[in-house]
Amino acid sequence: MDENLRQEKIRNAPARSGVYLMKDGDGHVIYVGKAKNLRARIRAYFGGTDPRRMIPFLVSRIQDLEFIVTDTEKEALILENNLIKKHRPRYNVNLRDDKNFYSLRVDTTQDFPRFHLVRSIKKDSARYFGPYSSSASMKETFWYLHRIFPLRTCRDLEFKTRERPCMEFQINRCLAPCCGLVTSADYRRLVADATLFLEGRSGKLVRQLRSQMDRLSEGLHFEEAARIRDKISAIETTLEKQRIVSPSFKDQDVFGSHRVDDRLQIYAIHVRKGAIMGQRSFPLVKTRMETAEALSSLLKQYYNAGVTVPREVIVPERMEDAEIIEQWLTEKRDGKVSLIVPRRGNTKALLAMALSNAENALRASDKQETDHEGTLEEIESLLLLKKAPRRIECFDISNIGGNYAVGSMVVFTGGAPDKARYRRFRIRTKEGADDYGMMREVLERRYGKGLDLPDLIMVDGGKGQLGVALSVLEERGIQGVDVIGLAKEAHAFSAVASSTVSRDRDRVYLPNRKNPLYLDKHPRALFLLQGVRDEAHRFAITYHRTLKSQKDFSSILDNVPGIGAVRKKALLTFFRDVNKIANASREELEKIPGIGDNAARTIFEYFHTPEKGPDL
């Protein structure tokens, strides 16, 4: 930054709390920070009095500064969070997988509530349990829940319209409240038991169930007593997997960190009611930011993603803005939250466990990175590439007879998925089952400007798809990029005398080579290429199914102005048929909760105005 501009920015910086945005020469936001006094913070940056080691590195890249003033430091914290999420600045710590948190939700105000998975926690009348650090732990909890407590899993609309019990009832996984086979009171008692189980208060639940089992046995109701006995056994089996680590029975999140040079690994252990309920390893961060500052940024993004806030948050270092974070978390939890750096006792032992896990996670990441590097060099040698394919872009097409045709591009950097760079394409110009034409369209759209090129372009397919890719690059004047195709081959071999078994083998197609190359004797290289291709296929299929699902579940109601998903659901729940909606009077439409006078008039006019009315 020019010295005159620097001095001007310092003079104009307000001496108030707020947020500052640092920008590069292209106007891109490269760092977002907050300060109690913006002028003092900027003066420290440029005056060399800020002791943090990343500051000289950051200051050398700043070309412009922007300030946003707030009334309080807590408002600045919230605004900083939102701006980091919006701009994804290069030099902030970005928690890139903040969409992967799952929680279990149950609306206890319903007569027959159900547990279901959600990604975000809202301030409503429902109870939430979680977050679950991985889909595997979430599925395991969900499986145990419904194995022990036969609660309904069907959606509300299906629940209201079902006339006879489903398969879940037949296999004793549901009590069929949809058909009145269980009372609301008995069902709600089961929900209360499931809630105790999810809260980690399984000991209290087991005591209640044992008491109930004894009463049933005394009353000679042995079959019902046996069912409760089996339920107790299942709960105790689950309890064996939960390690009691805190005699205080508090809810705690324990964050450990381990650093080697500019590489920082953070690991969290989730303790609920004194028992370890889950753990997670956050993405490895490469940053010059101090550990305390990086941890502060991660905590703010993590708890801003809608996860449950515990009573205590355990961290390895004291943070500059710890007091403000405590206030913010207390507000989010609606109860006191303490940010603790433990010095002794059981909490110190928990932190030591998190620190050890962070160190192990960083070592595992180092080993994986080394393994990937060796595999990429092996691929370079086997395929005679111009250089090791440290960045691979792979393309796939998904369609059924040309319908809902989409393309996908996945990116692997250093042998690992780089999901921030993934792209998906809805085919615009081709109709019918024209895979070559669709591949051409996707590649032309991706490499239209020939910028930001990878080391290796891979297409899912054989000679035809490879030829299309080479043709597009030639037309665009793009040189120096390796291109390959990966395709399966139906290979038959004799297994027993007169029988033949079919097996798929992957083969690699290279430019200017007649026969494909087989990598069966080089499993590391083959598995990596297969992994890239399979990820492209998965990403394409997911998008294809999304479009197909949207089309399959579309309705003529989608064309009625002002009718969104909520009103559409209310109409279909009440009438159960679009023809009945079309023939309903305005008075009938107005009676439906959530519709109202204006919407009822709009719906009625849509179906009864000749020039607008649809042909049902």
N, C-alpha and C positions, 0 to 999 in steps of 0.2 A: 504494500500500500504506500502511496506517495506520502512523504512526511507532512506536507501541508494538510492533506486530507486526513491524516492520522490525528493531527492536533485539532482539527476541526471537529472530528468525531468525539474526541475526548471532551472538548469544551461543550458540545451540544448534548452529551450524554446526561440524562436526567439523574439527579441525586435521589432517586426513589427506587422502590422495589419493582422488579419487572423481569422481562425476558429479552435476551439479545440474540440476534441471528447473524452469524458470520457467513459471508458469501465469497465465492471465488470470482475470477475475472469474467466468467460466463453468466454470473448472476445466480448460480446454484447455491443453495444453502448447504454449507459443509459442516456446520456445528451450531447447535442450539444450547444455550445455557440460561440459568436464572441467577439473580443476585438480589441481595437485600438492598444494596446501593449500586445501581448500574454504573455511575460515574467512577466510583472507587474501584469496581471490578475491572473496568476497561483500562483505567490508569495503571492498575497493577499488571495487566496483560502487557501493555506497551512499554511500561517503565522498567520491566525486568525484575520486579519485586515479588512476583508470584513464583513460589518455589516448585510448583509442579513441573515435572520434566517434559510433559507434552506441550507446554505453552510456547516455547521458541519454535517448535515444529509447526504448531498451529498458526502462530502469528505470521510466519513467513508465507503462508498461503492465503491470507485474508486480503481481499481487495475492496470489500465494502462491509458496512455494519448497519443493522437495523434494530431499533429498540421498540418494545411494546411495554408500556407502563401498566402496572396493576396496583390495586389498593392495598393488598396484603401479600406477604411472602407465600402464604398458602395458595393464593390465587395464581401466583407466578409458577408455583410447582405444578399446578393442574394445567396451566397454559403450556408450560415447557413440555409436559407429557404429550399433549395433543399435537404440538408442532413437530415433535420428534416422530410421532406416528404418521403425520401427514407428509413430511419432507424426507424422512429416512436419511438424515445427514450422514455423510461418509465417516466422520470422526466421532460421532456419538456411538454409544453401545446400543445396538438394535437387537431387541429380542424378536427374532424373525419367525419363531414358531408360536406366537401368542394366540393362534387360532386353534391350537390342538388341545385345549383344555376342555374336558367334559365334566359335567356334574349331573347328578340325578335329581330330578324335580318331582314333587308330589304336591298336588293341590288338596290340602286336607279339608277345604270347605265343601268339597263335593261329597255326595252320599257314598259313591263308589270310586274313590280316586285310584289312579294308576301311577306307577313310577315310570318315568321315561327320561331319555338322555337329552340334554341341552348344552349348547356351547356358551351361553351367557346367562348371568344371574340378574334377574330383574327385581325391583322392589315391588312385590305384589304379595298376595296372601299365601303363596306357596312356600313349602320348605325345600331347601336345597342341600345336597350332600356332595362333597367333593372339595376341590377338583381332583380328578383322577389323572395322574401324570402320564398315563399311556393308555392306548386303546385296549391293550392286553389286560391291564389291571382293571379297567372299567368293565370289560366283558366278563372277567372272572367274578367281580362283585355282583354284577347283574345276574349272572348264572346262579350264584349262591343264593341271592335274594329270592329268585323265583323257584328255586329248588326247595327252599325251606318254607317260603310263604306263598301259597297259591293265589296270587293277586292277578287281576286282569292286565293284559298287555295291549289290548286293542285300542284304537283311537276312539275319541268320543263319538264321532259320527257313526262309526261301525257299531259301537256299543249301543247306541240308541235305536238302531234299525235292525239289529240281529233278532231273529225269531226263534232260533234254536241253538243249543250250545255248540261251540266249535271243538276242534281237535284238542285244544289245550285242556278242556274239561275232561275229555276222554282219557287223557294220560295223567290226570290228577295234578295239572299245573295251574288250574283255575277253578274257582268255585261257581262260575257261570252266574254272576250277578245280573248279567244282561237278560236272563230268563227268569229272574226271581227265585233262584235256587239257594240263595243265602240272604239273610236279613242285613239291613244297613248296619245295625248295631254289631252283629258278629263280624261283619266285614271290616268295620272300623277298628275293632279290637285287633284284628290281624294287621292292619296298617300301623297301629300303635306299636305292635311287637316288631314289625319290620323297621320302624323308625328307631327303636332302641338298638336294634342290630346295627344299623348304619351309623348311629351316633357313637358306636364303640362301647355301649353299655350292655354288652352281651351277658356279663355276669349277672346283672339284675334281671335280664330277660330269662336266663336259665333258671334262676331261683323262682320266678313267677310261674314258669312252665312246670317245674317240678312240683310246686304246690298244687297246680291245676291237675297234673297227672295223678297225684296222690288222692285228690278228691274224687276223680273219676274212678280210680281203682276201688276206693271204699264204696262207691255207689254201684260197683259191679259193671261199669261201662268199660270193659277191657279193650275193645277195639279202638275206641277213641283214645284211651290211655296209651295204647301201643303207638298210635300215630304221633302223639306228643313226645313219647320216648324217642322215636326216630328223628323227630325235629330237634330235640335236645342233642342227640348224637351228632347231627349235621352241624349244628352251631358250634359244638365243642371241637369238632374237626377243623372248622374255620378258625377258632380261637388259637389253635396250636400254631397257626401261621403268623399270628400277631405277637410281637415281642413287647412285653411291658418294659419300658425304659425309664419311666418317670413316676415316682411314687406320688407326685403332686397331682397327677391326672389332669394336667393342663393341656390345652390346645396350643401347639407350638409349630412354627416353621423354622427350621435350622438351616442356615446358609453357610456352606464352607467354600473356600477358594484356594486355588493353588496357581502360582505364577512362575513361568520360566521366560525371562526376557520380556518380550511384548505379547506373549501368549498367555491368556488368562482363562482358566476353567472354573466354573461355578457349579456347585452341586447342592441340592436341597433335600432335606429329609422332613417329611410331614408327620408330625406326632399328633394324634387325636386321643383325648382321654388317657394319656400316658402310654399309648401303644403306637408303634410305628405302623402307619397305614399306607405309606407310599414314599417313593423317592424319585428324583429325576436329575438327569445330567443336562445342563443347559448347553447350547451350542458353544463351541470354542470361540473365544473372542480374541482377535488380534488388535491390540490397541496400546498406545503409549500413555493412555490415561491412567492415573493412579488407581490402585485397587479399590480404595474406599469410594472414590468418585464413580468408578464403573459399577460397583455394587449398588450404589445409590440409584443410578440410572436404571439398572436392571430391576430393582425392587419396585420402582415407580411404574415401570411398564408392566411388570408381572401382576401387581395388584390392581392396576387399572384395567386389566383384561377381563374383569368380572369374576375372579376366583374368590373363594372364601377367605376372609381375613381372620387369622387366629388371635388369641389373646396375647401371645408373645411371639416376637420375631427375633431370632437369635442370629447375630452377625459376628464375624471375626474381628472387625475393626470399627472404631467409632467414626461416624461420618459427619461432615461439616453441617449438613442440613438434617441431622437426626431428629431434632425437636420438631421441625416442620413436618417431616414424614410421619412422626408419631401422631401429630394433630390430624393430619390427613387420613391416616389409617383409622384413627379413633372415630372420625366422622363416617367413614365408609362402613365400619363395623357396627356403629351405634352402640359402642361400648369401649371402655378403656383398652388401648393397645400399647404395649411396652416394647421398645427397641433396645435389646440388651446385648452387651458385650460381656460374656461371663468370665469370671476370674477363678471360680472354684466350684466344687460340688458336681451334682449330676448333670446340670446344664453344660458345664465345661466339658464333661465326658461326651455329651451329645455333639457338641461342636467339634471335638476331636474326631469323632466318627465321620462327620461331614467333611472335614478337612482331608482326612485320609481318603475318602471316596473321591474327592475332587482331584487329588494327586493321582490316584489310580486311573481316573477317567482321562486325565491329560496324557499319561503314559500310553494308555490304549489308543488315544488319538494319534500320538507320535508313531506308534507301531503301524497303525493302519495307513497313515500318510506315507511311511517308508515303503510299506508293501505295495501301495498303489503306484508309487513312483517306479518301483522295479517292474511292475506289470505294464505300465505305460511304455517303458523303454523296451520291454519284450515285444509289445505290439508293434512298435516302431521298426524293430529288427525283422520280425516275421513278415510284415506287410510291405516292407521296403518303403516306409513313409519318409517324407522330407524332414520331419522332426517328431519328437515324442508328442502324442496327442493329449496334451494337458487340458485342453478344452475341446470337448466333443459336442457337436449338435446333431441330434438324431431326429428324423422325420417319419411319421406314419400317417396313413389315411384310414379312416373308419367310415363305412357306409353299408347299408343293406339295399342292394339294387339301386344305388344312387340316392336313396332317401336319407335325409338328415346327415348328409355327407359333411365330415369335418376332417381337419388335419391337426396334427400336434407336432410341437417341437420341444424336446427336452434337452437340457444342457447338463453335462457332467464336467466339473472343474476339478482337476487333480484326482480323478477317479471317483468322485463323490457327486451326488445330485446337487445341482445349483438351482433350487426351485424358484428363486427370485427372477431367474432369466427364462423360465418356461413361457411358451406362448401357445395359444390355440387359435385355429382358423376355421371359420365357417365358410364352406365352399360357396363361391358366388357365381362363377361363370360356367361351371360344368354341370350337365344333367346326365342321368343314367349312370351305369356302372363303368365309368371311364377313370380307372385308377391312375393311368399315366397322365391324363389331362389334369386331374386333381392335384397330383404331386407337382406338376409343373406350376400350377397356380400358386400353391403354397410356397414353393421355392422362390418364385418370382416376387412374391410379396415380402418374403423374408430378406432376400438379397437385392431388392430393388435399387438400393443406393450403394450396395457393396461395402458398407461400413461395419466395423466391429466384427471382424471375421474370426471364426474358430480355427483350431489347428486341423480338425478333421470333421468332415461332413459325412454322416452315415444315413442311408435310407433303408427302410424296411422293405426289402424286395431284391429281385435278381437283376439280370442284365438290362431289362427294360427300364426299371426305376433308376438304375445307375446311369443309363444313357440319358435319361431326362435331366438328372442332376448335372451331368457334365455339359449338356447342351445349354442349360440356363446359365451356368458359370461362364461359359465361353461367350454367350451373347452379352453378358454383363461386363466382359473384360476382366473377370476376376481370375487371378493367377496365384500360385503358391499355396493353395489349400488342397489337402488330400481329400479324396472322395472314395467311399467304399459302399457296397451293398451287402446286407446280411439277410439270407433267406433260408427257409427250411426245405429239405429234400426228403420225399418219401422214399425210404430205403428198405427193401425187403430182403430178408435172409431166412434160411431154413433153420428152424428150431428143432423140429422133430420130423423125421422121415417125410411124411406127406403134408405137413402143415407149414404155413408161412406166416411169419409175424412181421407187422409193419412197424418201423421205427423212424422217427424224425431225426435228421442230422442237420446241423446248421453249416452253411457254406458261405464263404466270403468271396464276393465278386470284386475284382480290381480292374481299373482302367487298363486297356491295351493288353489284357490277358484273356485268352480263350476259355480256359478251364478254371473253375472255382478253386479256392484254397480251403482245405479242411484243417481245423485247429484242434482236433480231438487229442493230439499228443501234447498239447500246450493248454492245460485246463485253466490256468490263471488268466491267460489272455482271452480264452473263449468265454469264460464266465463273466468277465467284465463287459465284453461286447454284448453278450446275451442280456446282461443286466440293463445296459443302456437301451437296447432294442425293446425289451419287455416293459421298461418304464415308459417309453414312448407309446407303446401299444396300450398300456393301462391308462395313460393320460388321455389318449384319443377316445378310447371306449367310454371313459367316464363322461367326457363332454358329449359324445354321441348319445349316450343314455339320458343325459340331462335334457338335451333338445327333444328327444323322442318323448320323454316323460312330460315335458311342458306341452307338447302338441297333443299327446294322448289325453291329458287332463284339462285341455282347454275347453271352453264352453262358449256358447253364443252370448252368455252373460258378460264375457270379457269385452264385448263390443259396446256394452251399455255405458254411456258416460257416467262417471262418478261411482261405479260399482267395482269396488276392490275385492280383495280376497276375503275380508271379514264379512262383508254384506253378501257376497256370493255364497259363502258357506251358510250364512243364516237363511238365505232363500232356499237353498237346496235341502237343508235340514228340515225346514218347515214343509215345503211342497213335495220334495223328493223327485220332482220331474220338471223339466224345462217347459213342457207343454202346459202344465198346470200353472206355472208362473206366467206364461204368455196369456193365458185365459183368465187370470185373476183380476178382480176389480181393484180400483185404487184403495177402497176401504179395507179389503183383505190384505193388501200389501202393507198398508200403514200399521196394521196390528202386529207385524213381525218386529221383535225387538231389534233395535239398531238401524231400522230402515228410515222411519220418519216421513213427514209429509213431502218434502222436496224430492227425496230419492224415490218414493212411491210414485209421484207424478212422472218423474223421468223414466222409470221402468214401464209404467203404463203407456206413456206416449210412444216409447220406442217400439213396443209390440203392437200398438193400435194405430199408428200413423201410416197410411198406405205407402207413401214414398220411402219410409224408413223401415217399415215392418219386415222382419225376416221371413223367409220361406221355410217354415218348420216341416 
